[in-house]
Amino acid sequence: MADTHKPYAKRKRIIAFIVVIMVLVYAAQLFNLQILSPQYRNYADSNAFFRKTLYPARGSIYDRNGELVVYNQPTYDVMMVVREMRQFDTLDFCHTLNIDMEQFHQLNDDMRDRRKNPGYSSYTPQRFMSQLDVEEYGLLQEKLYKFPGIYIQNRTERQYKYPNMGLILGYVAEVDRNKMAADPYYARGDYVGKSGIELSHEEDLRGEKGVEVLLRDAHGRVQGKYRDGELDKPAVSGRDLTLAIDIELQAYGEYLMQNKIGSIIMIEPATGEILCMVAAPSYDPSLLTGRNFSQNYLTLEQDPYKPLLNRAIAGLYPPGSTFKPTQGLIFLQEGTITPETRYSCYGGYPPLGGRTRSHGHASPTALQYALTTSCNSFFCYGLNAMLSNRTKYSSTIDAFQIWTRHMVDLGFGYKTDVDLPSERGGFIPNSRYYSNAFKHDRWSAHNIISIAIGQGEILSTPLQLANFTAIIANRGHYYKPHVVKARKGTALDTLFTNRRESNIDRAHFELTVEGMADAVTRGTCRRINMEPHLTVCGKTGTAENPHGDDHSLFVGFAPKDDPKVAIAVVVENGGFGATNAVPIARLMMQKYLMDEIMPQDQFLEKTIASRVILPYAYRRNAPVQRTDSVANNN
């Protein structure tokens, strides 16, 4: 008999074991849902509490003189708690918000679509419509009692005092899914900096969100604060920023560059502070605010002039003759030449085809006079002498690596790390680049000689040219260029306050300064000579452009012996450097250093501002556009 019951006893133990396991699994799941999981706890809490997010005001932005540039004004979002919604007059609701029924259903569907709104929950407030103005808010507030489940969320919206500096300031837009995944601070419907200072200084500007915990009754109606606000957390406004930019100078530069493509950058050599950063064309920052944001952004994105591209930090240009001072400094530092070394200019540089000299100056010439007259041959001979020197270097490759290192020390080939996004690093080739290009290591200076005069593979941004000019002005050192001068409550990053050396002797810079001073008084830059009012040092450049007219460039600084400003000007398709870049630099220096335009230059000012310099394709296919600014009456 006992043997008969043995199999059943074993089965009972197995069944009991399975039942115990199932009970434990269910118990664990109940514990997880009720105790550990926030989802259902939030659903339960939402029946008793209404957690209202308090959004902080973004920090305001001021120019270097304390002039308010960016501020905030109130705006309002319409929020829905679907579980609380009961039937109401939809037509009246739509009329109050100035939308039609089709828009209502579209907005409602978008709100409930978990692909577009991953955090959707019928228990918690969901954004139905954003950015109501004060008038719309007032109309809805009066009728809010008619619409159960509808709430108003207070926010702030960016406002701009000037129609300038759009590419520097950047814009704010709704946060995307990637940003929310990367930073738990953000939730759907939040706004975040997308470009310019708004992006690079997002953590300074955004502040900290707060929360207000409100108590509901059994019907879901808000009764007041829970525990008299004991659990509330106030929002903390973002930090205010003070820019190094002078808004009046910036606006004046944009005025001069209307109907042109290019850039103006002015830097204070003693600090690295960027006084103005004009990238033309640009846009009015107020276009990228409010409900018309998407439409305006699409228009700007499709504009053939590319007004969303900050050419000052992302435009790449052959520097042309503005590059020649770098070569003189390297040749002196490496001992390839001395201040007395002379090279012939007659017949040009033979390996380039024996072209005749392009300037009517004496020959042979030394470095200082070569800078004054912008002699191509001198720098070609100098590069050949350096790369061919087997007494000092074991090979061309070895010599060229030294050349490349000096170029990097002078601020070329890599990003300057300015406090703005989307900067590009330009291009300075190294030995490996040429060995790969020629497919062997036997190349020589003759194969790459055009880089000695800023052509060939050399590419630079306008910011790099301005920074290099600041190095010359300082006789060998610099501070990283930066747009933000100060942050409220915190010190400026040491990245921008530490002095950096070029590793080239000061005496070599003094010789370069003399050559650039002579270029203004009796050389290629005579149109910027403002003595006795101002002693300017400069260098013109005309960069070959395979796609159209040459680019017009100028770099310079003033005053000579106590530099207050370094400048770089690039005008695409502007021809010779002296034709357009030099007069623009002349006017910008007067505006900043003299605070006025000299009477004899007021006609020049009007001429430059009214001049249209656009590529041929744009002239045919694009309408002429003008940029208004606060400087129009100057």
BADRENLO-329793 format. One line per 3 residues: number of its first residue (from 1); their letters; for each residue z, y, x of C-alpha. Coordinates in nm, 2 decimals, always signed. Layout:
! residues N
NUM = a = Z,Y,X; ...
! end
This chain:
! residues 634
1 = mad = +0.00,+0.00,+0.00; +0.09,+0.24,+0.28; -0.24,+0.16,+0.45
4 = thk = -0.42,+0.26,+0.13; -0.27,+0.61,+0.12; -0.32,+0.69,+0.49
7 = pya = -0.68,+0.84,+0.46; -0.56,+1.06,+0.17; -0.27,+1.19,+0.37
10 = krk = -0.50,+1.29,+0.65; -0.73,+1.47,+0.40; -0.43,+1.65,+0.25
13 = rii = -0.34,+1.79,+0.59; -0.70,+1.90,+0.66; -0.72,+2.07,+0.31
16 = afi = -0.38,+2.24,+0.37; -0.49,+2.36,+0.71; -0.81,+2.51,+0.56
19 = vvi = -0.62,+2.68,+0.28; -0.37,+2.83,+0.53; -0.66,+2.96,+0.75
22 = mvl = -0.83,+3.12,+0.44; -0.50,+3.28,+0.33; -0.45,+3.42,+0.68
25 = vya = -0.81,+3.55,+0.69; -0.77,+3.72,+0.35; -0.43,+3.86,+0.46
28 = aql = -0.58,+4.00,+0.78; -0.87,+4.15,+0.59; -0.63,+4.31,+0.34
31 = fnl = -0.42,+4.45,+0.63; -0.73,+4.59,+0.79; -0.86,+4.75,+0.48
34 = qil = -0.53,+4.89,+0.36; -0.36,+4.98,+0.69; -0.61,+5.00,+0.98
37 = spq = -0.94,+5.10,+0.82; -0.96,+5.48,+0.76; -1.25,+5.44,+0.51
40 = yrn = -1.05,+5.32,+0.21; -0.74,+5.51,+0.31; -0.96,+5.82,+0.30
43 = yad = -1.09,+5.73,-0.04; -0.73,+5.69,-0.16; -0.62,+6.01,+0.01
46 = sna = -0.91,+6.20,-0.14; -0.77,+6.13,-0.49; -0.45,+6.31,-0.40
49 = ffr = -0.56,+6.55,-0.12; -0.86,+6.78,-0.06; -0.91,+6.85,+0.31
52 = ktl = -1.10,+7.17,+0.34; -1.26,+7.24,+0.68; -1.20,+7.58,+0.82
55 = ypa = -1.50,+7.69,+1.04; -1.43,+7.92,+1.33; -1.63,+8.23,+1.40
58 = rgs = -1.85,+8.20,+1.71; -1.77,+8.43,+1.99; -1.94,+8.76,+2.00
61 = iyd = -2.17,+8.86,+2.28; -2.17,+9.20,+2.46; -2.39,+9.35,+2.73
64 = rng = -2.26,+9.46,+3.07; -2.17,+9.80,+2.94; -1.97,+9.67,+2.64
67 = elv = -2.25,+9.72,+2.39; -2.22,+9.46,+2.10; -2.53,+9.25,+2.10
70 = vyn = -2.45,+8.94,+1.88; -2.19,+8.92,+1.61; -2.12,+8.73,+1.29
73 = qpt = -2.14,+8.79,+0.92; -2.01,+8.58,+0.63; -2.22,+8.31,+0.47
76 = ydv = -2.14,+8.04,+0.23; -2.23,+7.67,+0.17; -2.23,+7.50,-0.17
79 = mmv = -2.03,+7.17,-0.15; -2.03,+6.88,-0.40; -1.77,+6.61,-0.45
82 = vre = -1.98,+6.36,-0.65; -1.69,+6.16,-0.79; -1.54,+6.48,-0.95
85 = mrq = -1.87,+6.60,-1.11; -1.89,+6.58,-1.48; -2.17,+6.70,-1.70
88 = fdt = -2.24,+7.07,-1.68; -2.53,+7.31,-1.75; -2.77,+7.23,-1.47
91 = ldf = -3.01,+7.50,-1.58; -2.73,+7.76,-1.55; -2.63,+7.62,-1.21
94 = cht = -2.99,+7.65,-1.09; -3.03,+8.00,-1.22; -2.71,+8.11,-1.05
97 = lni = -2.84,+7.98,-0.71; -3.19,+8.11,-0.78; -3.36,+7.77,-0.75
100 = dme = -3.56,+7.56,-0.99; -3.50,+7.21,-1.12; -3.74,+7.06,-0.87
103 = qfh = -3.55,+7.21,-0.58; -3.22,+7.10,-0.74; -3.33,+6.74,-0.76
106 = qln = -3.47,+6.75,-0.40; -3.15,+6.89,-0.26; -2.94,+6.64,-0.46
109 = ddm = -3.15,+6.35,-0.33; -3.13,+6.47,+0.03; -2.76,+6.50,+0.00
112 = rdr = -2.72,+6.14,-0.13; -2.98,+5.99,+0.12; -2.77,+5.81,+0.39
115 = rkn = -3.06,+5.83,+0.63; -3.07,+6.21,+0.61; -2.69,+6.23,+0.56
118 = pgy = -2.53,+5.94,+0.74; -2.18,+6.05,+0.65; -2.24,+6.06,+0.28
121 = ssy = -1.94,+5.97,+0.06; -1.90,+6.03,-0.31; -1.53,+6.09,-0.25
124 = tpq = -1.55,+6.38,+0.00; -1.72,+6.72,-0.01; -2.09,+6.70,+0.08
127 = rfm = -2.31,+7.00,+0.16; -2.56,+7.06,-0.12; -2.70,+7.40,-0.02
130 = sql = -2.64,+7.63,+0.27; -2.63,+7.99,+0.37; -2.57,+8.18,+0.05
133 = dve = -2.55,+8.55,+0.10; -2.27,+8.77,-0.04; -2.45,+8.84,-0.37
136 = eyg = -2.53,+8.48,-0.44; -2.18,+8.38,-0.35; -2.04,+8.64,-0.59
139 = llq = -2.25,+8.51,-0.88; -2.15,+8.15,-0.81; -1.78,+8.23,-0.77
142 = ekl = -1.77,+8.39,-1.11; -1.90,+8.07,-1.28; -1.74,+7.82,-1.06
145 = ykf = -1.50,+7.70,-1.34; -1.81,+7.58,-1.53; -1.92,+7.34,-1.25
148 = pgi = -1.66,+7.07,-1.18; -1.70,+6.91,-0.84; -1.86,+7.22,-0.69
151 = yiq = -1.68,+7.41,-0.41; -1.77,+7.69,-0.18; -1.74,+7.66,+0.20
154 = nrt = -1.70,+7.98,+0.40; -1.89,+8.01,+0.73; -2.03,+8.27,+0.95
157 = erq = -2.39,+8.34,+1.05; -2.53,+8.50,+1.37; -2.65,+8.86,+1.34
160 = yky = -2.83,+9.07,+1.61; -2.80,+9.44,+1.67; -3.13,+9.45,+1.88
163 = pnm = -3.47,+9.28,+1.84; -3.46,+9.20,+2.21; -3.35,+8.92,+2.44
166 = gli = -3.44,+8.63,+2.20; -3.51,+8.39,+2.49; -3.19,+8.47,+2.67
169 = lgy = -2.96,+8.46,+2.37; -3.12,+8.15,+2.21; -3.05,+8.04,+1.86
172 = vae = -2.81,+7.83,+1.65; -2.92,+7.55,+1.42; -2.78,+7.25,+1.23
175 = vdr = -2.65,+6.97,+1.46; -2.87,+6.66,+1.49; -2.77,+6.30,+1.48
178 = nkm = -2.78,+6.26,+1.86; -2.54,+6.55,+1.92; -2.30,+6.41,+1.65
181 = aad = -2.30,+6.07,+1.83; -2.24,+6.23,+2.17; -1.96,+6.46,+2.06
184 = pyy = -1.71,+6.37,+1.78; -1.64,+6.74,+1.73; -1.95,+6.78,+1.52
187 = arg = -2.01,+6.65,+1.17; -2.31,+6.68,+0.94; -2.37,+7.04,+0.84
190 = dyv = -2.22,+7.19,+1.15; -2.42,+7.44,+1.36; -2.46,+7.42,+1.73
193 = gks = -2.64,+7.63,+2.00; -2.99,+7.50,+2.06; -3.13,+7.72,+2.34
196 = gie = -3.04,+8.01,+2.56; -2.68,+8.12,+2.60; -2.59,+7.97,+2.27
199 = lsh = -2.66,+7.63,+2.42; -2.54,+7.67,+2.78; -2.21,+7.83,+2.67
202 = eed = -2.17,+7.63,+2.34; -1.82,+7.51,+2.42; -1.71,+7.87,+2.49
205 = lrg = -1.87,+8.02,+2.18; -1.80,+7.75,+1.92; -1.42,+7.77,+1.90
208 = ekg = -1.21,+7.50,+1.73; -1.23,+7.39,+1.36; -0.92,+7.41,+1.14
211 = vev = -0.82,+7.23,+0.82; -0.65,+7.32,+0.50; -0.48,+7.04,+0.31
214 = llr = -0.48,+7.10,-0.07; -0.31,+6.89,-0.34; -0.49,+6.75,-0.64
217 = dah = -0.36,+6.66,-0.98; -0.45,+6.33,-1.17; -0.77,+6.49,-1.29
220 = grv = -0.88,+6.59,-0.93; -0.81,+6.96,-0.98; -0.68,+7.15,-0.68
223 = qgk = -0.33,+7.26,-0.75; -0.24,+7.44,-0.42; -0.14,+7.38,-0.07
226 = yrd = +0.03,+7.05,+0.02; +0.38,+7.10,+0.15; +0.32,+7.48,+0.17
229 = gel = +0.06,+7.44,+0.44; +0.28,+7.23,+0.67; -0.02,+7.02,+0.77
232 = dkp = -0.27,+7.30,+0.79; -0.44,+7.39,+1.12; -0.59,+7.73,+1.16
235 = avs = -0.94,+7.77,+1.30; -0.96,+7.92,+1.65; -1.25,+8.16,+1.71
238 = grd = -1.48,+8.11,+2.00; -1.46,+8.31,+2.32; -1.64,+8.64,+2.35
241 = ltl = -1.90,+8.67,+2.63; -1.99,+8.97,+2.84; -2.34,+8.95,+2.98
244 = aid = -2.47,+9.08,+3.31; -2.77,+9.20,+3.11; -2.81,+9.58,+3.05
247 = iel = -2.96,+9.58,+2.69; -3.12,+9.92,+2.73; -3.29,+9.80,+3.06
250 = qay = -3.39,+9.47,+2.89; -3.54,+9.65,+2.59; -3.73,+9.89,+2.82
253 = gey = -3.88,+9.60,+3.01; -3.99,+9.43,+2.69; -4.15,+9.75,+2.59
256 = lmq = -4.35,+9.77,+2.91; -4.46,+9.41,+2.88; -4.58,+9.42,+2.52
259 = nki = -4.93,+9.27,+2.49; -4.89,+9.10,+2.83; -4.79,+8.76,+2.96
262 = gsi = -4.54,+8.74,+3.24; -4.19,+8.83,+3.35; -3.96,+9.09,+3.49
265 = imi = -3.63,+8.99,+3.66; -3.38,+9.23,+3.81; -3.08,+9.11,+4.00
268 = epa = -2.78,+9.29,+4.15; -2.78,+9.16,+4.51; -2.41,+9.21,+4.57
271 = tge = -2.31,+8.98,+4.28; -2.61,+8.77,+4.17; -2.58,+8.93,+3.82
274 = ilc = -2.90,+8.93,+3.63; -2.95,+9.29,+3.50; -3.26,+9.20,+3.29
277 = mva = -3.47,+8.90,+3.23; -3.79,+8.98,+3.05; -4.02,+8.69,+2.96
280 = aps = -4.33,+8.81,+2.77; -4.41,+8.74,+2.50; -4.07,+8.68,+2.34
283 = ydp = -3.94,+8.70,+1.98; -3.68,+8.89,+1.76; -3.37,+8.67,+1.76
286 = sll = -3.30,+8.75,+1.39; -3.61,+8.55,+1.30; -3.42,+8.23,+1.38
289 = tgr = -3.14,+8.28,+1.13; -3.09,+8.22,+0.76; -3.29,+8.01,+0.52
292 = nfs = -3.63,+8.11,+0.67; -3.54,+7.95,+1.00; -3.77,+7.65,+0.97
295 = qny = -4.07,+7.85,+0.86; -4.02,+8.11,+1.13; -3.96,+7.85,+1.40
298 = ltl = -4.28,+7.67,+1.31; -4.48,+7.99,+1.33; -4.34,+8.07,+1.68
301 = eqd = -4.40,+7.71,+1.79; -4.76,+7.73,+1.69; -4.82,+8.07,+1.84
304 = pyk = -5.08,+8.04,+2.13; -4.88,+8.29,+2.33; -4.59,+8.05,+2.35
307 = pll = -4.31,+8.30,+2.27; -4.05,+8.02,+2.28; -4.12,+7.96,+2.66
310 = nra = -3.89,+8.15,+2.89; -4.14,+8.22,+3.16; -3.88,+8.39,+3.38
313 = iag = -3.71,+8.05,+3.45; -3.98,+7.80,+3.34; -4.31,+7.97,+3.43
316 = lyp = -4.46,+7.83,+3.75; -4.69,+8.05,+3.96; -4.84,+8.05,+4.31
319 = pgs = -4.64,+8.33,+4.47; -4.93,+8.46,+4.68; -4.85,+8.72,+4.94
322 = tfk = -4.49,+8.77,+4.81; -4.43,+8.44,+4.99; -4.52,+8.58,+5.33
325 = ptq = -4.17,+8.71,+5.42; -4.04,+8.36,+5.40; -4.29,+8.25,+5.66
328 = gli = -4.20,+8.53,+5.90; -3.83,+8.45,+5.87; -3.89,+8.08,+5.94
331 = flq = -4.12,+8.15,+6.24; -3.86,+8.39,+6.39; -3.57,+8.15,+6.33
334 = egt = -3.75,+7.86,+6.48; -3.86,+8.06,+6.78; -4.23,+8.01,+6.70
337 = itp = -4.28,+8.39,+6.73; -4.09,+8.69,+6.85; -4.10,+9.04,+6.70
340 = etr = -4.36,+9.12,+6.97; -4.59,+8.81,+6.91; -4.94,+8.93,+6.80
343 = ysc = -5.22,+8.74,+6.63; -5.58,+8.85,+6.58; -5.70,+8.95,+6.24
346 = ygg = -6.07,+8.99,+6.33; -6.28,+8.72,+6.18; -6.00,+8.61,+5.96
349 = ypp = -5.85,+8.26,+6.03; -6.13,+8.05,+6.17; -6.03,+7.71,+6.01
352 = lgg = -6.05,+7.89,+5.67; -6.42,+7.96,+5.73; -6.41,+8.25,+5.97
355 = rtr = -6.37,+8.51,+5.69; -6.37,+8.87,+5.80; -6.04,+9.06,+5.77
358 = shg = -5.97,+9.19,+5.42; -5.76,+9.49,+5.52; -5.86,+9.79,+5.73
361 = has = -5.58,+9.76,+5.99; -5.55,+9.73,+6.36; -5.58,+9.39,+6.53
364 = pta = -5.41,+9.20,+6.68; -5.08,+9.26,+6.49; -4.72,+9.17,+6.51
367 = lqy = -4.50,+9.05,+6.22; -4.36,+9.38,+6.10; -4.71,+9.53,+6.07
370 = alt = -4.84,+9.20,+5.92; -4.59,+9.24,+5.64; -4.69,+9.61,+5.60
373 = tsc = -5.06,+9.53,+5.57; -5.02,+9.18,+5.41; -5.23,+9.02,+5.69
376 = nsf = -5.33,+8.67,+5.59; -5.44,+8.56,+5.93; -5.11,+8.63,+6.10
379 = fcy = -4.92,+8.39,+5.88; -5.19,+8.12,+5.90; -5.17,+8.14,+6.29
382 = gln = -4.80,+8.13,+6.27; -4.78,+7.82,+6.06; -5.03,+7.64,+6.29
385 = aml = -4.83,+7.74,+6.59; -4.51,+7.60,+6.44; -4.65,+7.27,+6.32
388 = snr = -4.84,+7.22,+6.65; -4.55,+7.29,+6.88; -4.49,+6.96,+7.06
391 = tky = -4.23,+7.11,+7.30; -3.98,+7.15,+7.01; -4.10,+6.90,+6.75
394 = sst = -4.20,+6.54,+6.80; -4.48,+6.55,+6.54; -4.63,+6.77,+6.26
397 = ida = -4.42,+6.57,+6.01; -4.10,+6.65,+6.20; -4.19,+7.02,+6.22
400 = fqi = -4.28,+7.03,+5.85; -3.95,+6.88,+5.75; -3.78,+7.17,+5.93
403 = wtr = -4.01,+7.41,+5.75; -3.92,+7.25,+5.41; -3.55,+7.26,+5.48
406 = hmv = -3.57,+7.64,+5.55; -3.76,+7.69,+5.23; -3.49,+7.52,+5.03
409 = dlg = -3.22,+7.73,+5.20; -3.42,+8.04,+5.09; -3.40,+7.93,+4.73
412 = fgy = -3.73,+7.75,+4.67; -3.82,+7.40,+4.55; -3.51,+7.34,+4.34
415 = ktd = -3.34,+7.51,+4.04; -3.13,+7.81,+4.11; -2.87,+7.66,+3.85
418 = vdl = -2.88,+7.98,+3.65; -2.65,+7.95,+3.34; -2.95,+7.90,+3.11
421 = pse = -3.11,+7.58,+2.99; -3.47,+7.47,+3.06; -3.50,+7.61,+3.41
424 = rgg = -3.77,+7.45,+3.63; -3.74,+7.41,+4.01; -4.09,+7.52,+4.12
427 = fip = -4.25,+7.31,+4.39; -4.23,+7.30,+4.77; -4.42,+7.01,+4.92
430 = nsr = -4.25,+6.79,+5.19; -4.41,+6.57,+5.46; -4.41,+6.26,+5.23
433 = yys = -4.61,+6.45,+4.97; -4.89,+6.53,+5.21; -4.88,+6.18,+5.37
436 = naf = -4.92,+6.03,+5.03; -5.19,+6.28,+4.93; -5.40,+6.22,+5.25
439 = khd = -5.31,+5.85,+5.26; -5.22,+5.88,+5.63; -4.97,+6.07,+5.86
442 = rws = -5.24,+6.24,+6.08; -5.27,+6.56,+5.88; -5.23,+6.89,+6.05
445 = ahn = -5.16,+7.26,+5.98; -5.53,+7.32,+5.92; -5.53,+7.08,+5.62
448 = iis = -5.25,+7.27,+5.44; -5.28,+7.62,+5.59; -5.31,+7.79,+5.25
451 = iai = -4.94,+7.74,+5.19; -4.87,+8.00,+5.46; -5.00,+8.27,+5.22
454 = gqg = -4.83,+8.13,+4.91; -5.13,+7.94,+4.77; -5.22,+7.57,+4.77
457 = eil = -4.94,+7.35,+4.64; -4.67,+7.62,+4.64; -4.52,+7.70,+4.30
460 = stp = -4.23,+7.93,+4.22; -4.06,+8.07,+3.92; -4.01,+8.45,+3.88
463 = lql = -3.63,+8.39,+3.91; -3.67,+8.22,+4.25; -3.88,+8.52,+4.37
466 = anf = -3.61,+8.76,+4.25; -3.33,+8.56,+4.41; -3.52,+8.54,+4.74
469 = tai = -3.57,+8.92,+4.73; -3.19,+8.95,+4.68; -3.14,+8.74,+4.99
472 = ian = -3.36,+8.98,+5.19; -3.17,+9.28,+5.04; -2.84,+9.12,+5.15
475 = rgh = -2.98,+9.04,+5.50; -2.94,+8.67,+5.46; -2.69,+8.57,+5.19
478 = yyk = -2.68,+8.55,+4.81; -2.48,+8.46,+4.50; -2.63,+8.22,+4.25
481 = phv = -2.80,+8.43,+3.98; -2.62,+8.43,+3.64; -2.66,+8.59,+3.30
484 = vka = -2.30,+8.58,+3.19; -2.07,+8.83,+3.36; -1.74,+8.73,+3.21
487 = rkg = -1.58,+8.50,+2.95; -1.28,+8.62,+2.74; -0.97,+8.44,+2.86
490 = tal = -1.13,+8.25,+3.14; -1.26,+8.33,+3.49; -1.63,+8.30,+3.58
493 = dtl = -1.72,+7.96,+3.73; -1.69,+7.96,+4.11; -2.05,+7.83,+4.11
496 = ftn = -2.15,+8.20,+4.07; -1.89,+8.37,+4.28; -1.92,+8.18,+4.61
499 = rre = -2.13,+8.34,+4.88; -2.42,+8.12,+5.00; -2.59,+8.15,+5.33
502 = sni = -2.96,+8.12,+5.41; -2.90,+8.00,+5.76; -3.13,+8.25,+5.91
505 = dra = -3.01,+8.52,+6.15; -2.95,+8.87,+6.02; -3.16,+9.03,+6.29
508 = hfe = -3.47,+8.85,+6.15; -3.40,+8.99,+5.80; -3.37,+9.34,+5.95
511 = ltv = -3.72,+9.31,+6.09; -3.84,+9.19,+5.75; -3.68,+9.48,+5.57
514 = egm = -3.86,+9.72,+5.80; -4.19,+9.56,+5.73; -4.13,+9.58,+5.36
517 = ada = -4.02,+9.94,+5.38; -4.34,+10.02,+5.57; -4.54,+9.84,+5.31
520 = vtr = -4.41,+10.10,+5.06; -4.47,+10.41,+5.27; -4.80,+10.32,+5.44
523 = gtc = -4.90,+9.97,+5.33; -5.00,+9.77,+5.02; -4.71,+9.90,+4.80
526 = rri = -4.77,+10.27,+4.83; -4.78,+10.32,+4.45; -4.40,+10.24,+4.43
529 = nme = -4.31,+10.50,+4.70; -4.05,+10.73,+4.54; -3.92,+10.92,+4.85
532 = phl = -3.72,+11.13,+4.88; -3.56,+11.02,+4.55; -3.54,+10.65,+4.63
535 = tvc = -3.62,+10.44,+4.94; -3.78,+10.12,+4.82; -3.88,+9.80,+5.01
538 = gkt = -4.15,+9.58,+4.86; -4.42,+9.32,+4.89; -4.72,+9.28,+4.66
541 = gta = -4.89,+8.96,+4.58; -5.22,+8.86,+4.42; -5.21,+8.49,+4.32
544 = enp = -5.53,+8.31,+4.27; -5.56,+8.16,+3.92; -5.83,+7.89,+3.86
547 = hgd = -5.80,+7.94,+3.49; -5.89,+8.31,+3.48; -5.82,+8.65,+3.64
550 = dhs = -5.57,+8.65,+3.93; -5.20,+8.71,+3.86; -5.04,+9.04,+3.97
553 = lfv = -4.70,+9.01,+4.15; -4.45,+9.23,+4.32; -4.11,+9.18,+4.47
556 = gfa = -3.88,+9.45,+4.61; -3.54,+9.61,+4.63; -3.38,+9.95,+4.65
559 = pkd = -3.22,+10.15,+4.80; -3.31,+10.01,+5.14; -2.98,+10.05,+5.31
562 = dpk = -2.74,+10.00,+5.01; -2.94,+9.77,+4.78; -2.83,+9.80,+4.41
565 = vai = -3.12,+9.60,+4.26; -3.38,+9.34,+4.36; -3.68,+9.29,+4.13
568 = avv = -3.96,+9.04,+4.08; -4.26,+9.12,+3.85; -4.53,+8.88,+3.74
571 = ven = -4.82,+8.98,+3.52; -5.05,+8.69,+3.43; -5.42,+8.78,+3.47
574 = ggf = -5.31,+9.12,+3.59; -5.53,+9.13,+3.90; -5.41,+9.29,+4.22
577 = gat = -5.03,+9.32,+4.27; -5.07,+9.70,+4.31; -5.26,+9.73,+3.98
580 = nav = -5.00,+9.62,+3.73; -4.69,+9.46,+3.88; -4.62,+9.76,+4.12
583 = pia = -4.62,+10.03,+3.85; -4.40,+9.82,+3.62; -4.15,+9.77,+3.90
586 = rlm = -4.16,+10.15,+3.97; -4.07,+10.23,+3.61; -3.80,+9.97,+3.59
589 = mqk = -3.63,+10.09,+3.91; -3.64,+10.45,+3.78; -3.49,+10.33,+3.45
592 = ylm = -3.20,+10.15,+3.61; -3.13,+10.36,+3.92; -3.21,+10.71,+3.79
595 = dei = -3.14,+10.65,+3.42; -3.46,+10.83,+3.34; -3.84,+10.83,+3.40
598 = mpq = -3.95,+11.11,+3.63; -4.18,+11.37,+3.46; -4.48,+11.28,+3.68
601 = dqf = -4.45,+10.91,+3.57; -4.43,+10.96,+3.19; -4.80,+10.93,+3.15
604 = lek = -4.79,+10.61,+3.37; -4.52,+10.48,+3.13; -4.74,+10.53,+2.83
607 = tia = -5.04,+10.38,+3.00; -4.86,+10.07,+3.11; -4.70,+10.01,+2.77
610 = srv = -5.03,+10.05,+2.59; -5.22,+9.83,+2.83; -5.34,+9.49,+2.69
613 = ilp = -5.36,+9.21,+2.95; -5.44,+8.88,+2.79; -5.65,+8.58,+2.89
616 = yay = -6.00,+8.59,+2.75; -5.94,+8.30,+2.50; -5.64,+8.48,+2.36
619 = rrn = -5.84,+8.81,+2.32; -6.09,+8.62,+2.10; -5.86,+8.40,+1.90
622 = apv = -5.52,+8.57,+1.87; -5.43,+8.90,+1.71; -5.27,+9.17,+1.92
625 = qrt = -4.90,+9.18,+1.87; -4.66,+9.45,+1.97; -4.29,+9.41,+2.04
628 = dsv = -4.07,+9.69,+1.91; -3.76,+9.78,+2.11; -3.49,+10.03,+2.13
631 = ann = -3.67,+10.18,+2.43; -3.99,+10.28,+2.24; -3.90,+10.65,+2.25
634 = n = -3.83,+10.67,+2.62
! end
